[in-house]
Amino acid sequence: MNVKISAVSFFVVLLIASLLLMANVFVVTHFEGHLEGLFLFKNKQTGQFTLTDHLLVGNEKQLIYALNFRNNSYRMVSRLFPHHKEGVDHLHVEWHPKDGSGLVSSYFADGTGLVTYLGRYLDAEEEVHGLFVGGGLPETVESNVAYNMNNSGMTYYDGKRWYHIWCSVNEGIVNPLTGNSFTPSKWEFLGSRVEKRSDSNVIITSSHRIAINQVPLKIDRKMSFTAGEPYLNLDIKVTNTGTVPVNFNYLYGDEPWVGYYGTSLGDVGWTSDGIVEYETFVDTKTHSFIGMADLGNRLIGERPVYTNLADFIEWPQEARPDRAYFINDQNKMPQKGTKVPLESNERFLGVEWQRTLQPAESTTFRLAIGMAPFNPANGRPQKPNTTWK
């Protein structure tokens, strides 16, 4: 029966595409070797139709028809956490080097797990390629339902259901002279590869290029995963390949919607000092991490009936950011002398570096990004021990 349904659906997609061609409607084909299905989109602004073999977070807004070759959302857990040895921590990786997209899943010995989707989303309506946290599988995206979208970005599986930890990253390089921001979709993708693949360790790299004030910058990214650890290591090396100095700011942040996709209800900041309920800057000289936790903000009457899940971004002191902060709107920094509660649906945490590079000079930003368990003894998250690989 499933074969018959798939065959019918396949011919329906081809029939729609054929009718569009007969009507002199231009259909762009975009096949990258994913073979996840056949998906027909229509760009609402240009009216252009696209037939492709993969589906990204953001495409659901333009989706007309979908034939998902897998279409087995109920089998997703077994796909993401292939059973090697029960009760043993292990990793699983799926990576497409041609377009720099995929996922890494970490199965924990207690039957829970953490999945990180990479380069599987749209940024400013354009595809992202490379090691950028964000996106999900077609089975999730096609449904366009917030409950299913919990399984996107970085997501935690508790053995029964999915919980959202990180959303698609808000990352970019800013020209301090013009204020122009170069987000991932604006970077030229140069290539990617899996450098190490085993049950215990996964290392992936991707390379990119952009220009600030006509000065070319090469960006080399490396992500490292270790079985049993609820976080990843990210190294971002930026090199001035031009002939004159260049100034830039680098931002890494997110409105993570911890717990449930699509809502910041319950999200508050946290540091080594405790819970943060207001917009504020965090001193990066005396702190080494910031995070968001789904605990409820008592200042605005949110009762503690949330998931108690939390995330964190950590940095080594030798590569610390120039500033870190919690805000309601990523475009509006905290104002001195004010106490504004974290209360929007876009509660945001971010870190920024300000750098000047001479010709041939490089700088590397290092982060640990992951999930933190709840400590019932003190009623707040507890950051896991991390290492810099």
C-alpha positions as a Markdown table, in Angstrom:
| # | Residue | x | y | z |
|---|---|---|---|---|
| 1 | Met | 0.0 | 0.0 | 0.0 |
| 2 | Asn | 2.8 | 2.4 | 0.9 |
| 3 | Val | 4.5 | 1.7 | -2.5 |
| 4 | Lys | 1.2 | 2.5 | -4.3 |
| 5 | Ile | 0.7 | 5.7 | -2.4 |
| 6 | Ser | 4.3 | 6.8 | -3.0 |
| 7 | Ala | 4.0 | 6.0 | -6.7 |
| 8 | Val | 0.8 | 8.0 | -6.9 |
| 9 | Ser | 2.4 | 10.9 | -5.0 |
| 10 | Phe | 5.4 | 10.8 | -7.3 |
| 11 | Phe | 3.3 | 11.1 | -10.4 |
| 12 | Val | 1.3 | 13.9 | -8.8 |
| 13 | Val | 4.4 | 15.9 | -8.3 |
| 14 | Leu | 5.6 | 15.3 | -11.8 |
| 15 | Leu | 2.1 | 16.1 | -13.2 |
| 16 | Ile | 2.1 | 19.4 | -11.3 |
| 17 | Ala | 5.6 | 20.3 | -12.6 |
| 18 | Ser | 4.6 | 19.3 | -16.2 |
| 19 | Leu | 1.4 | 21.4 | -16.1 |
| 20 | Leu | 3.4 | 24.4 | -14.9 |
| 21 | Leu | 5.8 | 23.9 | -17.8 |
| 22 | Met | 3.0 | 23.6 | -20.3 |
| 23 | Ala | 1.6 | 26.9 | -18.9 |
| 24 | Asn | 4.9 | 28.5 | -19.7 |
| 25 | Val | 5.7 | 28.8 | -15.9 |
| 26 | Phe | 9.4 | 28.5 | -15.3 |
| 27 | Val | 10.3 | 25.7 | -12.9 |
| 28 | Val | 13.8 | 25.7 | -11.3 |
| 29 | Thr | 15.2 | 22.3 | -10.4 |
| 30 | His | 17.5 | 22.1 | -7.4 |
| 31 | Phe | 18.9 | 18.7 | -6.6 |
| 32 | Glu | 21.8 | 18.3 | -4.2 |
| 33 | Gly | 21.9 | 14.5 | -3.8 |
| 34 | His | 19.9 | 14.5 | -0.6 |
| 35 | Leu | 17.2 | 12.3 | -2.1 |
| 36 | Glu | 14.9 | 13.0 | 0.9 |
| 37 | Gly | 11.9 | 13.5 | -1.4 |
| 38 | Leu | 10.4 | 15.7 | -4.0 |
| 39 | Phe | 9.3 | 19.1 | -2.8 |
| 40 | Leu | 7.6 | 21.9 | -4.9 |
| 41 | Phe | 7.9 | 25.5 | -3.7 |
| 42 | Lys | 6.6 | 28.8 | -4.9 |
| 43 | Asn | 8.4 | 32.0 | -4.0 |
| 44 | Lys | 5.7 | 34.4 | -3.0 |
| 45 | Gln | 7.7 | 37.5 | -4.0 |
| 46 | Thr | 9.0 | 36.4 | -7.4 |
| 47 | Gly | 6.4 | 33.8 | -8.3 |
| 48 | Gln | 9.1 | 31.3 | -9.2 |
| 49 | Phe | 8.5 | 27.6 | -8.7 |
| 50 | Thr | 11.3 | 25.3 | -7.5 |
| 51 | Leu | 11.4 | 21.5 | -7.5 |
| 52 | Thr | 14.0 | 20.1 | -5.1 |
| 53 | Asp | 15.0 | 17.0 | -3.2 |
| 54 | His | 15.4 | 18.5 | 0.2 |
| 55 | Leu | 13.4 | 20.6 | 2.7 |
| 56 | Leu | 14.8 | 23.2 | 5.1 |
| 57 | Val | 13.3 | 25.1 | 8.0 |
| 58 | Gly | 11.8 | 28.2 | 6.3 |
| 59 | Asn | 10.7 | 26.3 | 3.1 |
| 60 | Glu | 7.4 | 25.4 | 4.8 |
| 61 | Lys | 6.1 | 28.9 | 4.1 |
| 62 | Gln | 6.5 | 28.3 | 0.4 |
| 63 | Leu | 5.6 | 24.6 | 0.2 |
| 64 | Ile | 2.9 | 23.6 | -2.3 |
| 65 | Tyr | 3.3 | 19.9 | -2.4 |
| 66 | Ala | 5.6 | 17.4 | -0.7 |
| 67 | Leu | 6.5 | 13.8 | -1.4 |
| 68 | Asn | 8.7 | 12.7 | 1.5 |
| 69 | Phe | 10.6 | 9.5 | 0.5 |
| 70 | Arg | 11.0 | 8.6 | 4.2 |
| 71 | Asn | 7.8 | 10.1 | 5.7 |
| 72 | Asn | 8.3 | 8.0 | 8.8 |
| 73 | Ser | 8.2 | 10.5 | 11.7 |
| 74 | Tyr | 7.4 | 7.6 | 14.0 |
| 75 | Arg | 10.7 | 6.0 | 13.0 |
| 76 | Met | 12.7 | 9.2 | 13.5 |
| 77 | Val | 14.1 | 8.2 | 16.9 |
| 78 | Ser | 15.6 | 4.9 | 15.5 |
| 79 | Arg | 17.1 | 6.8 | 12.6 |
| 80 | Leu | 18.7 | 9.6 | 14.8 |
| 81 | Phe | 19.8 | 7.2 | 17.5 |
| 82 | Pro | 20.9 | 3.9 | 15.7 |
| 83 | His | 21.3 | 1.2 | 18.3 |
| 84 | His | 24.9 | 0.1 | 18.7 |
| 85 | Lys | 25.1 | -1.0 | 22.3 |
| 86 | Glu | 22.3 | -0.2 | 24.7 |
| 87 | Gly | 23.5 | 1.6 | 27.7 |
| 88 | Val | 26.6 | 3.0 | 26.0 |
| 89 | Asp | 27.1 | 6.6 | 24.9 |
| 90 | His | 27.6 | 6.9 | 21.2 |
| 91 | Leu | 27.5 | 9.4 | 18.3 |
| 92 | His | 25.8 | 9.3 | 14.8 |
| 93 | Val | 26.6 | 11.7 | 12.0 |
| 94 | Glu | 24.9 | 12.4 | 8.6 |
| 95 | Trp | 26.7 | 15.0 | 6.5 |
| 96 | His | 26.5 | 16.3 | 2.9 |
| 97 | Pro | 29.8 | 17.9 | 2.1 |
| 98 | Lys | 28.6 | 19.3 | -1.2 |
| 99 | Asp | 26.2 | 21.8 | 0.4 |
| 100 | Gly | 27.5 | 21.7 | 4.0 |
| 101 | Ser | 24.4 | 20.4 | 5.8 |
| 102 | Gly | 23.5 | 17.5 | 8.1 |
| 103 | Leu | 23.2 | 16.5 | 11.7 |
| 104 | Val | 25.1 | 15.0 | 14.7 |
| 105 | Ser | 23.2 | 13.0 | 17.3 |
| 106 | Ser | 24.5 | 11.9 | 20.7 |
| 107 | Tyr | 22.8 | 9.0 | 22.3 |
| 108 | Phe | 23.3 | 8.9 | 26.1 |
| 109 | Ala | 23.5 | 5.7 | 28.1 |
| 110 | Asp | 20.3 | 6.5 | 30.0 |
| 111 | Gly | 18.2 | 6.3 | 26.8 |
| 112 | Thr | 18.0 | 10.1 | 26.3 |
| 113 | Gly | 19.8 | 12.0 | 23.5 |
| 114 | Leu | 20.8 | 15.3 | 22.0 |
| 115 | Val | 20.6 | 16.1 | 18.3 |
| 116 | Thr | 22.2 | 19.1 | 16.6 |
| 117 | Tyr | 21.0 | 20.1 | 13.1 |
| 118 | Leu | 23.5 | 22.0 | 11.0 |
| 119 | Gly | 23.0 | 24.2 | 7.9 |
| 120 | Arg | 19.4 | 23.0 | 7.4 |
| 121 | Tyr | 17.5 | 26.3 | 7.4 |
| 122 | Leu | 16.9 | 29.5 | 5.5 |
| 123 | Asp | 18.5 | 32.8 | 6.5 |
| 124 | Ala | 16.8 | 35.9 | 4.9 |
| 125 | Glu | 15.1 | 33.5 | 2.5 |
| 126 | Glu | 18.4 | 32.1 | 1.4 |
| 127 | Glu | 20.0 | 28.7 | 2.1 |
| 128 | Val | 22.7 | 28.4 | 4.7 |
| 129 | His | 25.7 | 26.1 | 4.0 |
| 130 | Gly | 28.1 | 25.0 | 6.7 |
| 131 | Leu | 28.5 | 24.5 | 10.4 |
| 132 | Phe | 25.7 | 26.8 | 11.6 |
| 133 | Val | 23.3 | 25.4 | 14.2 |
| 134 | Gly | 19.7 | 25.3 | 12.8 |
| 135 | Gly | 17.1 | 23.5 | 10.8 |
| 136 | Gly | 15.5 | 20.1 | 10.9 |
| 137 | Leu | 14.4 | 17.1 | 8.9 |
| 138 | Pro | 11.7 | 17.1 | 6.2 |
| 139 | Glu | 9.4 | 15.1 | 8.4 |
| 140 | Thr | 9.5 | 17.9 | 10.9 |
| 141 | Val | 9.5 | 20.9 | 8.6 |
| 142 | Glu | 6.7 | 19.6 | 6.3 |
| 143 | Ser | 4.2 | 19.5 | 9.2 |
| 144 | Asn | 4.8 | 23.2 | 10.1 |
| 145 | Val | 3.6 | 22.5 | 13.6 |
| 146 | Ala | 5.3 | 24.1 | 16.6 |
| 147 | Tyr | 5.1 | 20.8 | 18.6 |
| 148 | Asn | 7.0 | 18.9 | 15.9 |
| 149 | Met | 9.4 | 21.8 | 15.5 |
| 150 | Asn | 10.7 | 21.1 | 19.0 |
| 151 | Asn | 12.9 | 18.6 | 17.1 |
| 152 | Ser | 14.9 | 21.3 | 15.3 |
| 153 | Gly | 18.1 | 23.4 | 15.9 |
| 154 | Met | 19.6 | 21.6 | 18.9 |
| 155 | Thr | 17.0 | 19.4 | 20.5 |
| 156 | Tyr | 16.8 | 17.1 | 23.6 |
| 157 | Tyr | 15.0 | 13.7 | 23.5 |
| 158 | Asp | 14.0 | 12.5 | 27.0 |
| 159 | Gly | 13.1 | 9.0 | 25.9 |
| 160 | Lys | 9.5 | 9.9 | 25.1 |
| 161 | Arg | 9.4 | 13.4 | 23.4 |
| 162 | Trp | 11.5 | 16.2 | 22.0 |
| 163 | Tyr | 12.4 | 19.5 | 23.8 |
| 164 | His | 13.9 | 22.6 | 22.1 |
| 165 | Ile | 17.3 | 23.8 | 23.4 |
| 166 | Trp | 18.7 | 26.1 | 20.6 |
| 167 | Cys | 17.0 | 27.6 | 17.6 |
| 168 | Ser | 18.7 | 28.6 | 14.3 |
| 169 | Val | 21.7 | 30.6 | 15.3 |
| 170 | Asn | 21.8 | 34.4 | 15.0 |
| 171 | Glu | 25.4 | 34.7 | 13.9 |
| 172 | Gly | 27.2 | 37.2 | 11.7 |
| 173 | Ile | 30.0 | 39.6 | 11.0 |
| 174 | Val | 29.2 | 43.3 | 11.3 |
| 175 | Asn | 30.9 | 46.1 | 9.4 |
| 176 | Pro | 31.4 | 48.7 | 12.2 |
| 177 | Leu | 31.6 | 51.6 | 9.7 |
| 178 | Thr | 28.3 | 50.9 | 8.0 |
| 179 | Gly | 26.5 | 48.7 | 10.5 |
| 180 | Asn | 25.9 | 46.1 | 7.7 |
| 181 | Ser | 25.6 | 42.6 | 9.0 |
| 182 | Phe | 26.8 | 39.6 | 7.0 |
| 183 | Thr | 24.7 | 36.6 | 8.2 |
| 184 | Pro | 25.5 | 33.0 | 7.2 |
| 185 | Ser | 23.5 | 33.0 | 3.9 |
| 186 | Lys | 25.7 | 35.9 | 2.7 |
| 187 | Trp | 28.9 | 34.0 | 3.2 |
| 188 | Glu | 30.5 | 32.3 | 0.2 |
| 189 | Phe | 30.6 | 28.6 | 0.9 |
| 190 | Leu | 34.0 | 27.1 | 0.0 |
| 191 | Gly | 33.5 | 23.5 | 1.1 |
| 192 | Ser | 33.2 | 21.1 | 4.1 |
| 193 | Arg | 34.3 | 17.7 | 5.2 |
| 194 | Val | 34.0 | 15.2 | 8.0 |
| 195 | Glu | 37.5 | 15.0 | 9.5 |
| 196 | Lys | 36.8 | 12.3 | 12.0 |
| 197 | Arg | 33.8 | 9.9 | 12.3 |
| 198 | Ser | 33.5 | 7.3 | 15.1 |
| 199 | Asp | 31.1 | 6.3 | 17.8 |
| 200 | Ser | 33.0 | 8.3 | 20.3 |
| 201 | Asn | 34.2 | 11.4 | 18.3 |
| 202 | Val | 33.0 | 13.5 | 15.4 |
| 203 | Ile | 34.9 | 16.4 | 13.9 |
| 204 | Ile | 33.5 | 18.4 | 10.9 |
| 205 | Thr | 34.9 | 21.5 | 9.2 |
| 206 | Ser | 33.6 | 24.1 | 6.8 |
| 207 | Ser | 35.2 | 27.1 | 5.0 |
| 208 | His | 33.7 | 30.4 | 3.9 |
| 209 | Arg | 34.7 | 33.8 | 2.5 |
| 210 | Ile | 33.3 | 37.3 | 2.8 |
| 211 | Ala | 34.6 | 40.9 | 2.3 |
| 212 | Ile | 34.4 | 43.8 | 4.7 |
| 213 | Asn | 35.0 | 47.2 | 3.0 |
| 214 | Gln | 36.4 | 45.2 | 0.0 |
| 215 | Val | 38.9 | 43.4 | 2.3 |
| 216 | Pro | 38.6 | 39.6 | 1.9 |
| 217 | Leu | 38.2 | 37.4 | 5.0 |
| 218 | Lys | 38.5 | 33.6 | 5.1 |
| 219 | Ile | 36.5 | 31.9 | 7.8 |
| 220 | Asp | 37.4 | 28.3 | 8.8 |
| 221 | Arg | 34.9 | 26.6 | 11.2 |
| 222 | Lys | 35.4 | 23.4 | 13.2 |
| 223 | Met | 32.9 | 21.6 | 15.3 |
| 224 | Ser | 33.9 | 18.7 | 17.7 |
| 225 | Phe | 31.5 | 16.3 | 19.4 |
| 226 | Thr | 32.3 | 13.7 | 22.0 |
| 227 | Ala | 30.0 | 10.9 | 23.0 |
| 228 | Gly | 28.4 | 11.4 | 26.4 |
| 229 | Glu | 28.9 | 15.1 | 26.4 |
| 230 | Pro | 25.8 | 17.4 | 26.2 |
| 231 | Tyr | 27.6 | 20.1 | 24.2 |
| 232 | Leu | 29.8 | 20.8 | 21.1 |
| 233 | Asn | 33.0 | 22.7 | 20.7 |
| 234 | Leu | 33.0 | 25.4 | 18.0 |
| 235 | Asp | 36.2 | 27.1 | 16.7 |
| 236 | Ile | 35.8 | 30.0 | 14.3 |
| 237 | Lys | 39.1 | 31.1 | 12.7 |
| 238 | Val | 39.0 | 34.4 | 10.8 |
| 239 | Thr | 41.9 | 35.4 | 8.5 |
| 240 | Asn | 42.6 | 38.7 | 6.7 |
| 241 | Thr | 43.6 | 37.5 | 3.3 |
| 242 | Gly | 43.7 | 41.1 | 1.9 |
| 243 | Thr | 46.5 | 43.7 | 1.8 |
| 244 | Val | 45.2 | 46.3 | 4.2 |
| 245 | Pro | 43.9 | 46.1 | 7.9 |
| 246 | Val | 40.2 | 45.4 | 8.5 |
| 247 | Asn | 37.9 | 46.1 | 11.5 |
| 248 | Phe | 34.9 | 44.0 | 12.2 |
| 249 | Asn | 32.6 | 42.8 | 15.0 |
| 250 | Tyr | 31.6 | 39.2 | 15.4 |
| 251 | Leu | 28.2 | 38.2 | 16.9 |
| 252 | Tyr | 27.0 | 34.8 | 18.1 |
| 253 | Gly | 23.6 | 34.7 | 19.8 |
| 254 | Asp | 20.0 | 33.3 | 19.7 |
| 255 | Glu | 16.5 | 33.6 | 20.9 |
| 256 | Pro | 16.6 | 29.9 | 21.8 |
| 257 | Trp | 13.0 | 29.3 | 22.8 |
| 258 | Val | 14.2 | 26.8 | 25.5 |
| 259 | Gly | 11.7 | 24.1 | 26.2 |
| 260 | Tyr | 9.2 | 24.7 | 23.4 |
| 261 | Tyr | 9.7 | 25.9 | 19.9 |
| 262 | Gly | 8.1 | 29.2 | 19.0 |
| 263 | Thr | 7.8 | 30.7 | 22.5 |
| 264 | Ser | 10.1 | 32.5 | 25.1 |
| 265 | Leu | 7.5 | 32.0 | 27.8 |
| 266 | Gly | 9.4 | 31.0 | 31.0 |
| 267 | Asp | 12.9 | 31.8 | 29.6 |
| 268 | Val | 15.2 | 33.6 | 31.9 |
| 269 | Gly | 19.0 | 34.2 | 31.8 |
| 270 | Trp | 21.5 | 32.4 | 34.0 |
| 271 | Thr | 25.2 | 32.7 | 34.9 |
| 272 | Ser | 27.5 | 31.3 | 37.6 |
| 273 | Asp | 26.0 | 34.0 | 39.9 |
| 274 | Gly | 22.4 | 32.7 | 39.5 |
| 275 | Ile | 19.2 | 33.6 | 37.6 |
| 276 | Val | 19.0 | 36.7 | 35.5 |
| 277 | Glu | 15.5 | 38.2 | 35.1 |
| 278 | Tyr | 16.3 | 41.6 | 33.6 |
| 279 | Glu | 18.0 | 42.9 | 30.5 |
| 280 | Thr | 21.7 | 43.3 | 31.4 |
| 281 | Phe | 25.3 | 43.1 | 30.2 |
| 282 | Val | 27.4 | 40.3 | 31.7 |
| 283 | Asp | 31.1 | 41.0 | 32.6 |
| 284 | Thr | 33.1 | 38.5 | 30.5 |
| 285 | Lys | 36.2 | 39.1 | 32.6 |
| 286 | Thr | 34.5 | 37.6 | 35.7 |
| 287 | His | 32.2 | 35.2 | 33.9 |
| 288 | Ser | 32.9 | 32.4 | 31.5 |
| 289 | Phe | 29.4 | 31.5 | 30.2 |
| 290 | Ile | 25.8 | 32.7 | 29.9 |
| 291 | Gly | 22.7 | 30.7 | 29.2 |
| 292 | Met | 18.9 | 30.6 | 29.0 |
| 293 | Ala | 16.7 | 28.5 | 31.3 |
| 294 | Asp | 13.0 | 27.6 | 31.0 |
| 295 | Leu | 12.2 | 28.3 | 34.7 |
| 296 | Gly | 9.7 | 31.2 | 34.5 |
| 297 | Asn | 10.3 | 34.8 | 35.2 |
| 298 | Arg | 8.7 | 35.7 | 38.5 |
| 299 | Leu | 9.0 | 39.4 | 37.8 |
| 300 | Ile | 6.2 | 39.2 | 35.2 |
| 301 | Gly | 4.2 | 36.6 | 37.0 |
| 302 | Glu | 5.4 | 33.5 | 35.2 |
| 303 | Arg | 4.9 | 30.6 | 37.6 |
| 304 | Pro | 7.6 | 27.9 | 37.9 |
| 305 | Val | 5.6 | 25.3 | 35.8 |
| 306 | Tyr | 8.1 | 25.0 | 33.0 |
| 307 | Thr | 10.5 | 22.3 | 31.7 |
| 308 | Asn | 13.5 | 23.4 | 33.8 |
| 309 | Leu | 15.7 | 22.8 | 30.7 |
| 310 | Ala | 18.6 | 25.2 | 30.0 |
| 311 | Asp | 21.3 | 25.9 | 27.5 |
| 312 | Phe | 24.6 | 27.7 | 27.7 |
| 313 | Ile | 27.4 | 29.3 | 25.7 |
| 314 | Glu | 30.9 | 29.2 | 27.3 |
| 315 | Trp | 34.2 | 30.7 | 26.3 |
| 316 | Pro | 37.8 | 30.3 | 27.4 |
| 317 | Gln | 39.3 | 33.4 | 29.1 |
| 318 | Glu | 42.1 | 33.8 | 26.5 |
| 319 | Ala | 39.4 | 34.2 | 23.8 |
| 320 | Arg | 36.7 | 35.8 | 25.8 |
| 321 | Pro | 34.1 | 38.1 | 24.0 |
| 322 | Asp | 34.2 | 41.8 | 24.6 |
| 323 | Arg | 30.6 | 41.7 | 25.8 |
| 324 | Ala | 27.8 | 39.4 | 26.6 |
| 325 | Tyr | 24.2 | 40.2 | 27.3 |
| 326 | Phe | 20.5 | 39.3 | 27.9 |
| 327 | Ile | 17.9 | 41.4 | 26.0 |
| 328 | Asn | 14.3 | 41.3 | 24.7 |
| 329 | Asp | 15.2 | 42.5 | 21.2 |
| 330 | Gln | 18.6 | 41.6 | 19.6 |
| 331 | Asn | 18.6 | 45.0 | 18.0 |
| 332 | Lys | 18.3 | 46.9 | 21.3 |
| 333 | Met | 21.1 | 46.7 | 23.9 |
| 334 | Pro | 20.5 | 47.0 | 27.6 |
| 335 | Gln | 20.3 | 50.6 | 28.8 |
| 336 | Lys | 22.2 | 51.7 | 31.9 |
| 337 | Gly | 20.1 | 52.8 | 34.8 |
| 338 | Thr | 17.0 | 50.8 | 33.7 |
| 339 | Lys | 15.7 | 47.5 | 34.9 |
| 340 | Val | 13.6 | 45.9 | 32.1 |
| 341 | Pro | 12.4 | 42.4 | 32.8 |
| 342 | Leu | 13.0 | 39.7 | 30.2 |
| 343 | Glu | 9.4 | 39.4 | 28.9 |
| 344 | Ser | 9.3 | 39.4 | 25.1 |
| 345 | Asn | 8.8 | 36.4 | 22.8 |
| 346 | Glu | 12.3 | 36.9 | 21.5 |
| 347 | Arg | 14.3 | 36.8 | 24.7 |
| 348 | Phe | 17.9 | 36.8 | 23.5 |
| 349 | Leu | 21.3 | 36.1 | 24.7 |
| 350 | Gly | 24.4 | 37.1 | 22.8 |
| 351 | Val | 28.2 | 37.4 | 22.8 |
| 352 | Glu | 30.3 | 39.8 | 20.7 |
| 353 | Trp | 33.9 | 40.3 | 19.8 |
| 354 | Gln | 35.5 | 43.5 | 18.3 |
| 355 | Arg | 38.6 | 42.8 | 16.3 |
| 356 | Thr | 41.2 | 44.5 | 14.0 |
| 357 | Leu | 43.2 | 42.2 | 11.7 |
| 358 | Gln | 46.4 | 43.1 | 9.9 |
| 359 | Pro | 47.0 | 41.5 | 6.5 |
| 360 | Ala | 47.7 | 37.7 | 6.9 |
| 361 | Glu | 46.7 | 37.9 | 10.6 |
| 362 | Ser | 44.1 | 35.5 | 12.1 |
| 363 | Thr | 42.0 | 35.4 | 15.2 |
| 364 | Thr | 40.0 | 32.4 | 16.6 |
| 365 | Phe | 36.8 | 32.6 | 18.6 |
| 366 | Arg | 36.2 | 29.5 | 20.7 |
| 367 | Leu | 32.8 | 28.4 | 22.2 |
| 368 | Ala | 31.2 | 25.4 | 23.9 |
| 369 | Ile | 27.5 | 25.3 | 23.1 |
| 370 | Gly | 25.1 | 22.9 | 24.7 |
| 371 | Met | 22.5 | 21.9 | 27.3 |
| 372 | Ala | 22.7 | 22.2 | 31.0 |
| 373 | Pro | 20.8 | 19.9 | 33.5 |
| 374 | Phe | 18.6 | 21.2 | 36.3 |
| 375 | Asn | 20.0 | 21.0 | 39.8 |
| 376 | Pro | 17.0 | 20.6 | 42.2 |
| 377 | Ala | 19.2 | 21.3 | 45.2 |
| 378 | Asn | 19.5 | 25.0 | 44.3 |
| 379 | Gly | 16.7 | 25.4 | 41.8 |
| 380 | Arg | 18.8 | 26.4 | 38.9 |
| 381 | Pro | 20.8 | 24.8 | 36.0 |
| 382 | Gln | 24.3 | 23.3 | 36.5 |
| 383 | Lys | 26.7 | 23.7 | 33.7 |
| 384 | Pro | 28.4 | 20.5 | 32.7 |
| 385 | Asn | 32.2 | 20.2 | 32.9 |
| 386 | Thr | 33.7 | 21.2 | 29.5 |
| 387 | Thr | 37.1 | 20.8 | 27.8 |
| 388 | Trp | 38.7 | 22.7 | 25.0 |
| 389 | Lys | 39.6 | 20.2 | 22.3 |
